[in-house]
Amino acid sequence: MTAEHDGQARSFVIGGTVIPARPLEPALYLVATPIGNLGDVTIRALETLAAADFVACEDTRVTRVLLERYGIRRRMVAYHEHNEADAAAGLIAAVAQGKSVALASDAGTPLVSDPGYRLVQEAINQGVRVVPIPGASAVLSALTASGLPNDAFMFAGFLPVKAGQKKSRMEALANVPATLVFYESPRRLADTLAAMAEVLGDRQAVVARELTKTFEELRRGSLPELAQHYAEAGAPKGEVVLCVAPPTEKAEASEADTDQMLLGLAAEMPAAKAAGEAARMTGRKKSELYQRLLELKANAGDES
């Protein structure tokens, strides 16, 4: 794979001003692109795309729209799930020969539910430098606007299509103590929400649709409410990100509450069984609760 010397200037245009792009060192650059609004691209992303010897992208027609918007003329190379193995080898070889390669997704950050993992792994194995060029992300855009807890979150990608596998996957995620973020097909949204309501219960959730685009929408509600809405309204248009609140934590009982629970149970059953029942209800160790119950009974005896 060799770069063509076509005489095209390595530059980009903003507001009618032509800005020269600084040369890039040989490396694989992971360039985040807008998820809808082309104005969300970063200056560094434009400079990287304008300076790269090769721009690898899923669909050259999609990436061309972005490049033409900013006056960038570079050679594009198709890189998608159907040609990953062969294309990856060629791109890494180009970097080894001193060229720069920019990997751009159709929208958002490369590798996030997009091709590129094989390419990055091969680059690392070959000692090729990998440089992230951060920018737009549908996952983070939806999460931050959802209003759901974001101190911990898990991106779970697309759920399986088959109902049984989908249910099993959700059951595996049910106790994750974090907001869950999924991508989902609009036509499967109603069924997915109904399955989530069955497995995850009455959690709050947000359906984020067409983020940064003209018809952007964030619909909030419980999983049952959202499932009913989309069952009646039909499949929405556009790309969907689904955020689901973490499981509700059971309030940890205070020591006084625990003591009262132990004494109440002990009045109805043997100490060992009372400790076991309290352990089931509080999540604490049976041995610790049994010892505490013995202490409580001893103190009660001293007071009498």
N, C-alpha and C positions, 0 to 999 in steps of 0.2 A: 504494500500500500504506500503510495507516494503522493505528496501534495502537488497540486497543479499550480504552476506559476502563471496565473491568469491576469496579473497586473491589477487586480482589485485592491483598492486601498483597505487597510485594516482599520476601520473606523466605525463610529455609530453616530446617529443624529438625534439630538434632543432639542425640541423647539426651534428647528431650523438651523441649529448650530452643529457643525461637523466636529466631532471630538475624536482625535487620533487614539487608537488603542495601544497601550504599552505592550511590548513583546512578552510572551509567556515562556516560562521555563518548561522543559519537557516534563509532562505529568498528565495524569488523568484528572480532569476537573469535573466535579459533580454539580451541575448548574440547576438550581431551582428556578422554575418559570411560573408565571402567573396562573392561578387556577380559574381565572375567568377574565377579570379586568386587566387588560394589558398594561395599564398604568402602574400595576403593582410590582413590576420587574425592578430589580436593584441596578444601580449604576455598575457595580462590580460584575453582575451577571452579564450586562450588555458588553462591557469591556472584554470579558472572557470569551463570549461568543464571537465578538468581532476579531479577536486576536488569534483564536485557535486555528490550528492547521486543519483540523477536522471537527465537525459538529455531528456527533452521533445522536440519533433521535428515533423514536418509535415510528413516527409518521412524518415524512418530510413535508407533506402538505400542511400539517398543523404547525410545525416549527417555522415553516416559511412565512406564515402570517405574522409571527412575532418578529422575525428578522427583517421583513420588509417594512413593518411599522417603524422600525428604528434605523432603517437605511443600512442594514448589515448584509454583506454579500460574502458568504463563505460556502465552502463545499460541504454538503451534508451527506452523511452515510447512514443507511437504515440499520437500526439495531433494535430488534424486538424479540419476543419469546420464541419465534420460529427459527431465528438464525443466530441465537446467542452464542452457541459453541464456536461456530466458524468466525463470526464477526468479532468476538472477544479476542481470539488469537491474533487477528489482523490488526486490531486497534492497539493491543499491547505491544506488538512488534513495531508499530509506528512510533510509539513513545520511546521504545528502546533505541530507535534510530534517530532520536533527537526531536521528534515532533510533539506537538501538544494536541490533546484530544479533549473536547468538551462533551460530556454526556448530558443531554437535556431530555426530561420527560415531556410528554404531551402537555401536562399541567401539574404543577406542584413540585415536590422534592423527589429526585430520582431515588429508586429502590423502595419507596414506600408504596407497596402494592404495585410496583412497576418493575420491568426488567432492569437488570444491572448488577444483581448480587454476584452472578458468575463472573462478570467483568471485573468487579472490585476484588473478588477473591483471587482471580488470576493475576491482577496487578500486584497485589500484596505478595503472592507467591513468587513473582518474578522480580521483586524488589523495586517496583515502579511506584513513584510517589503518587498518593491519592489526596486531592485537595477539595474540600467541600466549599461550595459557594452558596451559602444559605439564602433562603427567601421564603416564598409563599408555601403554605402547607394547609390543606383542607382539614387535616386532623386538628391542628392547633387553632385554626380559625374557628372551627365549630366548638371546640372545647372551651375556649376563652369566652365565647359569646353565649354559651349554654346556660350559665348561671349555676351549673353543678359543681361540686367540689373538684378542685383541680390541683390540690397538694399532692395527689397521687392519681395517676391514670394509666390505663393499659390500652394500647391500640391492638385490636384483635383482628384487623383486616376484614375480609369477606367471610361470612359464615358458610358452611356447606349448603349445597342446594337441596339435597335430599332431607326429608323431614326428620327421619330417625337420627341421622348424623348431626343435623342442626341441633336437635334437642340434646344429644349427648355432649356436644361442644358447649352449649349454654350451661348444662349441669356442671361441667368442669370449671366454668368461669363464675359460677353462682356465688362462691364465697371469697372471691378476690376482693380485698379491701380497697378498692379504687374505682373511680369512674371508668366505665368501659366505653370504648369508642370503636365503631364499626363502619365499614363501607357497605352499602347495600344497593342492589338493583331496585329501581322504582317499581318494577312489576312484581317483585317479591316482597315489597315492604310490608304490606298488610299481613301476609302470612307470617313473616318474621316477627312482627310486633305481637301477634296473637300467641305465637310460640313463646316469646319472651315473657308475656304476661302469665302464661301457664307455669313456666319454670322459675322466673325471677320474682313474680308477684307484683304487688302494687307500687313498684318503684317509679320515681319521677324520671322522665326521659325527654329528650329533645330531638326532633327531626330537623336537620339543617339541610336546606335544599338550595341549589343554584347560588352558592356562596360567592360573593363579590360581583355577581351578575345582575342584570336588570330586574329579574323577578326573584331576587333573594328572599328566602322565607325561613324563619325559625319557629316551628310549632312546638309548644311545650305542653306537657300534661303527663298523667300517669300512663304506664304501658297499656292498661286496659282501655283508657280513654283514646289514646292514639291509635290503637288497633281498631277500635270501632269507627273512628273517623275515617281512616283510609280504606276500611272495608266498605264504607258507604260512599266515599268520594271517588274511589278508584285510584289507580296508580298515578302518582304525580309525575310531572315532567322534570327532566334534569337529573343531575347527579346528587346523591343523597349521602349524608354523613349522619349516623345515629349515635347519640350519646345517652348512656344509661347510668343513673346514679348508683353509688356503691350500696352494698347491703346495710341496713340499719343496724347499728351496734346496740346490743343489749346493755342497758345501763348497769354498770358494775355496782353490786350491792355494797353498802357501807358495812363496816364491821358490826355496828349495832344491829343493822337489818339481818346480817348473817347470823348473829348470835340469837336473835329472836326466832329466826327460821329454824335453827338447830334445836332450840328448846321446845318449840312447837311440835316439830317432828318427833323428838324424843319422847314426848308425852303420849305418842300414839304407837311407837314402834321401838324395837331395840336400838341401842346406840349405834351399832355398826350399820344397820339398815338406814337409820336416820342420816348418818354421815354420807352414805352412798347416794341417798335421794337428794341431799343438799348439793353434793358434787355435781349431780346431773343438772340441777337447776341453775347453778352458778358458774359451772365450768372450772371450779377449783378442785384441787386434789383431795381425794377422799381421806387419805391419811392425815392431812393437815386439819381437815374439818373434824375428823374423829378425835384427834388430840385436843382440839379446841372445845369440843363438847364435853370431854372428860374434865377439862379445866373449869368449865362453866358449872358442871354438876358439883365439883369439889368446892368451888366458891360458894355455891348455894348451901352446901352442907355446913360450911364454916359459919355462914351468917345465921343459920338456924341454931 
